[in-house]
Structure formats: structure tokens, C-alpha cells
Amino acid sequence: MTKAIVCDIEGTTTSLSFVKDTLFPYARRHMSAYVRENSNNPAIAPLLDDVKRVMQCPDATLQAMITQLERWIDEDKKITPLKAIQGYIWESGFQSGDYYGHLYADAYEKLKDWHESGIDLYIFSSGSVYAQKLIFAHTEYGDLTPLFSGYFDTNIGVKTDPKSYVAIAEHIGHRAAEIMFLSDIDQELDAAKSVGLSTIQLVRDGSLDPDSRHPQATSFVDIVV
């Protein structure tokens, strides 16, 4: 019996294009100005220290860090301080009404149904927990954060590492077999399945693969828990 569902965001609950064509470019355009204006902000300064540690350059200048952050965005790196800073930049975009968090209609309906039926819902994304909450707090359906029992990001591990799912199961407090993981990425699903989670692969675009290692669905409506 499924007691908890863990969802990916990009390509699963949310369109790839929203993340790729809206959020990432917005952070890229505003990174330099935001970091310069907020380098002494108590929320941002420790993240810049983390950037220096990842760069292995404790004396890195502000410009060097900005250049590195922009390069990481261009290379789509899943680096924790980058994701955290992106989240703060995205917050300003949500608050100013530059965009809303995209959510597929079928995802909204099923997440609401699952929550009402007593299934615990969680998010696991490479984006920071802060950024995850922003997306679900600013959708066209309103603030959906009350639907979720928790959020996980790269602080718990990378999404292709089986140990991440072991840690999530321990945190949630359910047996692995009682947890379902939804994602569009084979390698993430493989990692979850290897430690006992049930898996569903979302195929939002293209055709279903009859040779897939995981049950597939084109929308949340097709998912049976």
C-alpha cells in the first residue's frame, strides 16, 4: 500500500520549458546585480562562503564568484549554494508578478486528491527547498504548499544516488515499499527502485517506451496508487 508519494518537479509536476525557458534565464539575467546588492545580506553571505569552498578558492573576489555562478547556470550544475541563490532570485520574480509557478492541471487534481485521501506528499528536486516552495506557493491554482508534508533537495543527496532515497525513506518514516517516486528521468527512477521504492516514469512529451524499466504514464490521471 502506498503511504507516501515523492515527486520530482521538472518534467513531472511542472513543464520542462517553465524551468528551462523562464526560471533559469531569469536567474542568469539577474545573478550579477542580485549578488552585488545582497553580498552582505545575512541570508546570502553564508552561501557565498559556500561558493568559495566549492571553488576551492577562499580568497575569491565577488566578481569571480559571480562569474562562477553564471558558468554553473550555463552548465546546469546541481550545486547547493547556486540552487539556494537562484531560489532567492526567483522569489523576487514571483513577488513582482513576473511569472507564476507552472503546474500541470492533472498534477494539481491528483495531488489534491492524494492529499485528501491521506497519502503523504513530498517533493525531491535538485532546486533548493526554498525554490521548490516558491513554485508551489505561486501557482495559478493558488498556494499549494499545504498539500506537502516535506521537501528534499541536494542537501539530502543527488537524485541518481540510491543513498538519497534511503535517507528520504528514513526521514519520512515509511518502509521503502510504501513510498512511490515519480520522475521523468530513468537514472533517478533506477536509483529509487534499487532500494525498494515503487516508481512511475512521467512521459509528458513523446511516446511511451514498451521496454522501459519502469511503469510509464503520460499524466498523473493514469497513475494508480
C-alpha positions in Angstrom: 0.0 0.0 0.0 1.3 3.4 -0.9 1.5 5.7 2.1 3.8 8.4 0.6 4.5 9.8 -2.8 7.7 11.7 -3.6 7.5 13.9 -6.8 10.2 15.3 -9.0 9.3 18.8 -10.3 10.8 19.5 -13.7 9.1 17.3 -16.4 6.9 15.7 -13.8 4.6 18.2 -12.0 6.0 21.2 -14.0 6.8 21.7 -17.6 10.5 21.5 -18.7 10.0 24.7 -20.6 9.0 26.7 -17.5 12.2 25.8 -15.7 14.4 25.9 -18.8 12.9 28.9 -20.5 11.6 31.0 -17.6 13.4 30.3 -14.3 16.9 29.6 -15.4 17.2 32.6 -17.8 15.7 34.9 -15.1 18.3 33.9 -12.6 21.0 34.2 -15.2 20.0 37.7 -16.1 19.7 38.9 -12.5 22.6 37.0 -10.9 25.2 39.7 -11.1 23.1 42.5 -9.8 21.5 40.4 -7.1 24.7 39.1 -5.7 26.3 42.6 -5.7 23.3 44.1 -4.0 23.0 41.3 -1.4 26.5 40.2 -0.7 26.2 41.4 2.9 22.7 40.0 3.4 22.7 37.5 6.3 20.9 35.0 4.1 23.3 35.4 1.1 26.7 35.9 2.7 27.0 32.3 4.0 26.0 31.0 0.6 28.8 33.0 -1.0 31.2 31.4 1.6 29.9 28.0 0.3 30.6 29.1 -3.3 34.2 29.8 -2.3 34.5 26.4 -0.7 33.2 24.7 -3.8 35.5 26.8 -6.0 38.3 25.8 -3.6 39.3 29.5 -3.6 38.9 31.1 -0.1 40.1 34.5 -1.5 37.7 34.6 -4.5 36.5 38.1 -5.3 32.9 38.9 -5.7 33.3 39.2 -9.4 35.0 35.8 -9.6 32.1 34.2 -7.6 29.5 35.9 -9.9 31.4 34.6 -13.0 31.5 31.1 -11.5 27.8 31.2 -10.5 26.9 32.2 -14.1 29.1 29.5 -15.5 27.4 26.9 -13.3 24.0 28.0 -14.6 25.2 27.7 -18.2 26.5 24.2 -17.4 23.3 23.2 -15.5 25.3 22.3 -12.4 23.4 20.9 -9.4 25.5 22.8 -6.8 23.8 23.5 -3.5 24.7 27.2 -2.9 23.9 28.0 -6.6 20.5 26.5 -6.2 19.9 28.4 -3.0 20.9 31.8 -4.5 18.7 31.0 -7.6 15.8 30.5 -5.2 16.2 33.9 -3.7 16.3 35.5 -7.2 13.2 33.6 -8.3 11.4 34.8 -5.2 11.8 38.4 -6.4 10.3 37.3 -9.8 7.3 35.7 -8.1 6.7 38.6 -5.8 6.9 41.1 -8.6 4.4 39.0 -10.7 6.9 38.4 -13.5 5.6 34.8 -13.7 3.6 32.1 -11.8 4.8 28.6 -10.9 3.7 26.3 -13.7 1.8 23.2 -12.7 0.1 20.7 -15.0 -3.6 20.6 -14.4 -3.6 16.8 -14.0 -0.8 17.1 -11.3 -2.9 19.7 -9.4 -6.0 17.5 -9.4 -4.2 14.3 -8.4 -2.0 15.9 -5.8 -5.1 17.4 -4.2 -6.9 14.0 -4.3 -4.0 12.1 -2.9 -3.6 14.6 -0.1 -7.3 14.4 0.8 -7.1 10.6 0.8 -4.4 10.7 3.5 -1.3 10.0 1.3 1.8 12.0 2.5 3.2 14.1 -0.4 6.8 15.2 -0.7 9.0 16.9 -3.3 12.5 15.9 -4.2 14.3 18.3 -6.7 17.8 19.5 -7.4 16.4 23.0 -6.9 16.6 24.3 -3.3 13.8 23.6 -0.9 13.3 27.4 -0.8 12.8 27.4 -4.6 10.5 24.4 -4.5 8.2 26.1 -2.0 8.2 29.3 -4.2 7.0 27.3 -7.2 4.1 25.7 -5.3 3.2 28.8 -3.4 2.7 30.9 -6.5 0.7 28.7 -8.9 -2.4 29.7 -10.9 -4.3 27.4 -8.5 -3.1 29.4 -5.5 -0.8 28.4 -2.7 -0.4 24.6 -2.8 2.3 24.3 -0.1 -0.2 22.9 2.4 -0.6 19.8 0.3 3.0 18.7 1.1 4.5 17.2 4.2 8.1 18.0 3.3 10.7 18.9 0.7 14.1 17.5 -0.2 17.0 18.9 -2.2 20.7 18.2 -2.8 21.3 18.6 0.9 20.0 15.0 1.3 21.9 13.7 -1.8 21.9 13.7 -5.5 18.8 12.2 -7.3 20.8 9.5 -9.1 22.3 8.1 -5.8 20.3 5.2 -4.1 21.5 6.5 -0.7 19.4 9.6 -1.2 16.2 7.5 -1.3 17.3 5.5 1.7 17.7 8.8 3.6 14.4 10.1 2.4 12.6 6.9 3.5 14.2 7.2 6.9 13.2 10.8 7.2 9.6 10.1 6.1 9.3 7.1 8.4 7.7 4.7 6.0 9.2 1.5 4.6 10.6 1.9 1.1 7.9 -0.4 -0.4 5.3 2.1 0.9 6.8 5.0 -1.0 6.2 5.8 -4.7 8.6 8.0 -6.6 7.5 10.0 -9.7 10.0 11.4 -12.2 10.7 11.7 -15.9 14.4 10.6 -15.6 15.4 7.0 -15.9 18.6 7.2 -13.8 16.6 8.8 -10.9 14.0 6.1 -11.1 16.6 3.4 -11.2 18.2 4.7 -8.0 14.9 4.8 -6.2 13.8 1.4 -7.4 17.2 -0.2 -6.4 16.4 0.5 -2.7 12.8 -0.7 -2.9 10.6 2.3 -3.8 7.9 1.8 -6.4 8.4 4.1 -9.4 6.4 5.7 -12.2 8.0 7.5 -15.1 6.2 10.5 -16.4 6.4 10.9 -20.2 5.0 14.3 -20.9 6.3 14.5 -24.4 6.9 11.8 -27.0 5.8 8.2 -27.0 5.7 5.6 -24.2 8.6 3.1 -24.3 7.4 -0.5 -24.2 10.9 -1.5 -23.0 11.0 0.9 -20.1 12.3 -0.4 -16.8 9.5 1.5 -15.0 5.7 1.8 -15.4 5.0 4.9 -17.5 2.3 7.4 -17.5 1.5 10.5 -19.7 -0.2 12.3 -16.9 -1.0 11.9 -13.2 -4.5 10.8 -14.1 -3.1 7.5 -15.3 -1.3 6.8 -12.0 -2.8 4.1 -9.7 -1.6 4.2 -6.1 
